Amino acid sequence: VQLVESGGGLVQPGGSLRLSCVVSGFTFSSYIMSWYRQAPGKERELVASIISTGGGTNYADSVKGRFTIFRDNAKNTVYLQMNRLKPEDTAVYFCQSRTYWGRGTQVTVSS
């Protein structure tokens, strides 16, 4: 099983990034997918989740209205569109499903 994130980087406050997570090794379309993040010195927190069909999502209060999670089951890929980024969004972002985790991608929001 592999979950491989990409799309992180350095962005100015107010900017946007789109993270991707490509999954292999299990039936992607059958499972909930989630994005978590962990900032330095803080616990890992759930950012957003999406059900298997893509028809239901939930978000942390801190990102509602700014982030959108979506998935393409034909491509075994889940995405996190992040708009109006803030310095407090700086963290390593992880893709997760079942008991599996990706290695993470760094997002840094700074001027």
C-alpha angles and dihedrals in degrees: 000000000000133000112186121188126199140163102071124132147120117312135168121247109278092028131117139237134179118213122201131197120193116199130202135170102048139051098280095189093061100060145068113251125206142187120216131180137202124199122198111285093005136101122259111266135195112251104176143340135199129196123238096266094044091239097115132046140170133196141196110256090242093064103033111128093016105059129052126193119202138157142211108210091189089061097037087234135133122195138200115203108199119194133175090022120201131202088251089063088070107121146106108279119214132195115220141183132162104332094330130105136184122228093252139240124243119240117189121184111193142131 
